[in-house]
Amino acid sequence: MDEFDYIPGLVPSPFASSAAPKLDRDDSLEEINVSVTEPEHSPAADPRITGVKRFLALSLAVLVLTMMFCSVMYVNTKINSDMRAVSELSSDIKEAQAENIRLHAEFSSMVSADKVRNYAVSVLGMQKIERYQIHYFENRSGNTVVVANGKTQNVGAQNS
């Protein structure tokens, strides 16, 4: 039978008209030989070898999955330790910034003008100058300056 054959009475033929059935065809069934032969034993078909292959494949898959699980655990542990180190460093930075602010405040309180004046008077023994202690010098002979090698220079001429 080929692909266009049909069994009469079961399925109508798509190629035949519905008016009259074909009578010139032989609708006998052919006998098919369906005997089962055992294959020859080959090393690839041995059930013990396929079982060993399955065991090795399963073992390899378990090993790969175990390695992946261990690597994920290692990465998570490393991330956690790094995050802990980052948080410790950030707390150290905050402490250092607070200490910096405190030291700046202490420094600015130490360098005030009153503190400098008090230090100069009490420790160095200095006194504030009074107005009567200031003397001014007037040069009535002109604006001449003696420079090296006895040469004189007129200062007034330079300014004009």
C-alpha positions as CSV (number, residue, x, y, z in Angstrom):
1,M,0.0,0.0,0.0
2,D,1.2,3.4,-0.8
3,E,0.3,6.6,1.0
4,F,-2.7,7.2,-1.2
5,D,-4.3,3.9,-0.7
6,Y,-7.3,3.6,1.5
7,I,-9.3,0.8,3.1
8,P,-12.8,0.6,1.7
9,G,-15.6,1.5,4.0
10,L,-13.4,3.2,6.6
11,V,-12.2,6.4,5.1
12,P,-13.4,7.9,1.9
13,S,-10.7,8.5,-0.7
14,P,-9.9,12.2,-1.2
15,F,-9.3,11.5,-4.9
16,A,-12.4,9.5,-5.7
17,S,-15.7,11.0,-6.4
18,S,-18.4,10.3,-3.9
19,A,-20.7,9.1,-6.6
20,A,-19.1,5.7,-7.4
21,P,-16.4,3.6,-5.7
22,K,-13.5,2.3,-7.6
23,L,-13.8,-1.3,-8.5
24,D,-10.6,-2.0,-10.4
25,R,-8.3,-1.9,-7.5
26,D,-7.0,-4.8,-5.5
27,D,-7.6,-4.1,-1.8
28,S,-5.8,-7.0,-0.3
29,L,-3.5,-6.7,2.6
30,E,0.2,-7.6,2.3
31,E,1.9,-9.6,4.9
32,I,4.8,-7.9,6.7
33,N,7.6,-9.9,8.3
34,V,7.9,-8.6,11.9
35,S,10.4,-10.9,13.4
36,V,12.7,-9.7,16.1
37,T,16.3,-10.6,15.9
38,E,18.7,-10.2,18.8
39,P,21.6,-7.9,18.2
40,E,25.0,-9.3,18.5
41,H,26.8,-8.5,21.8
42,S,29.1,-5.5,21.3
43,P,31.0,-3.7,24.1
44,A,28.8,-0.6,23.5
45,A,25.6,-2.5,24.0
46,D,26.7,-4.2,27.3
47,P,24.3,-3.2,30.1
48,R,27.2,-3.2,32.6
49,I,29.2,-0.7,30.6
50,T,26.2,1.6,30.1
51,G,25.6,1.4,33.9
52,V,29.2,2.4,34.5
53,K,28.9,5.3,32.0
54,R,25.7,6.5,33.8
55,F,27.4,6.3,37.1
56,L,30.4,8.2,35.9
57,A,28.2,10.9,34.3
58,L,26.1,11.2,37.4
59,S,29.3,11.4,39.6
60,L,30.7,14.1,37.3
61,A,27.5,16.1,37.5
62,V,27.4,15.8,41.3
63,L,31.1,16.9,41.4
64,V,30.4,19.9,39.1
65,L,27.4,20.9,41.2
66,T,29.4,20.6,44.4
67,M,32.2,22.7,43.0
68,M,29.7,25.4,41.9
69,F,28.0,25.4,45.3
70,C,31.4,25.7,47.1
71,S,32.4,28.5,44.8
72,V,29.2,30.4,45.5
73,M,29.6,29.9,49.2
74,Y,33.2,31.1,49.0
75,V,32.2,34.2,47.0
76,N,29.4,35.0,49.6
77,T,31.9,34.6,52.5
78,K,34.4,36.8,50.7
79,I,31.7,39.5,50.1
80,N,30.6,39.4,53.7
81,S,34.2,39.8,55.0
82,D,34.8,42.7,52.6
83,M,31.6,44.4,53.6
84,R,32.6,44.0,57.2
85,A,36.0,45.6,56.5
86,V,34.3,48.5,54.6
87,S,31.9,49.2,57.5
88,E,34.9,49.2,59.9
89,L,36.8,51.5,57.7
90,S,33.9,53.9,57.3
91,S,33.4,54.0,61.1
92,D,37.2,54.8,61.4
93,I,36.8,57.6,58.9
94,K,33.8,59.0,60.9
95,E,35.9,58.9,64.1
96,A,38.9,60.6,62.3
97,Q,36.6,63.3,60.9
98,A,35.2,64.0,64.4
99,E,38.7,64.2,65.8
100,N,39.7,66.6,63.0
101,I,36.8,68.9,63.8
102,R,37.7,68.8,67.5
103,L,41.4,69.6,66.8
104,H,40.4,72.5,64.4
105,A,38.2,74.0,67.2
106,E,41.0,73.6,69.7
107,F,43.6,75.1,67.4
108,S,41.4,78.1,66.5
109,S,40.8,78.7,70.3
110,M,44.6,78.6,70.9
111,V,45.5,81.1,68.2
112,S,43.2,84.0,69.1
113,A,44.7,87.5,69.3
114,D,44.1,87.7,73.1
115,K,46.0,84.4,73.6
116,V,49.0,85.7,71.5
117,R,49.0,89.0,73.4
118,N,48.9,87.2,76.8
119,Y,51.7,84.9,75.8
120,A,53.9,87.8,74.6
121,V,53.4,89.7,77.9
122,S,53.5,86.8,80.4
123,V,56.1,84.4,78.9
124,L,58.3,86.7,76.7
125,G,58.0,89.8,78.9
126,M,57.0,92.1,76.1
127,Q,55.0,95.3,76.5
128,K,52.7,97.1,74.3
129,I,54.4,100.2,72.8
130,E,53.0,103.6,73.9
131,R,52.6,106.6,71.7
132,Y,55.4,108.6,73.3
133,Q,57.9,105.8,72.5
134,I,57.5,106.3,68.7
135,H,60.2,108.5,67.1
136,Y,60.2,109.6,63.5
137,F,63.4,110.4,61.6
138,E,63.5,113.3,59.1
139,N,66.3,113.7,56.6
140,R,66.8,117.4,55.9
141,S,69.7,117.0,53.6
142,G,67.7,115.6,50.7
143,N,66.8,112.2,49.5
144,T,70.2,110.8,48.9
145,V,71.3,107.3,49.8
146,V,74.9,106.0,50.0
147,V,75.2,102.7,48.2
148,A,78.1,100.3,47.9
149,N,81.6,101.7,46.9
150,G,80.7,105.2,48.2
151,K,78.4,106.1,45.4
152,T,75.4,108.2,46.2
153,Q,72.1,107.9,44.6
154,N,69.3,110.5,44.5
155,V,66.1,108.8,45.7
156,G,63.9,111.6,44.6
157,A,65.0,111.3,41.1
158,Q,64.1,107.6,41.0
159,N,60.5,108.2,42.2
160,S,59.8,110.9,39.6
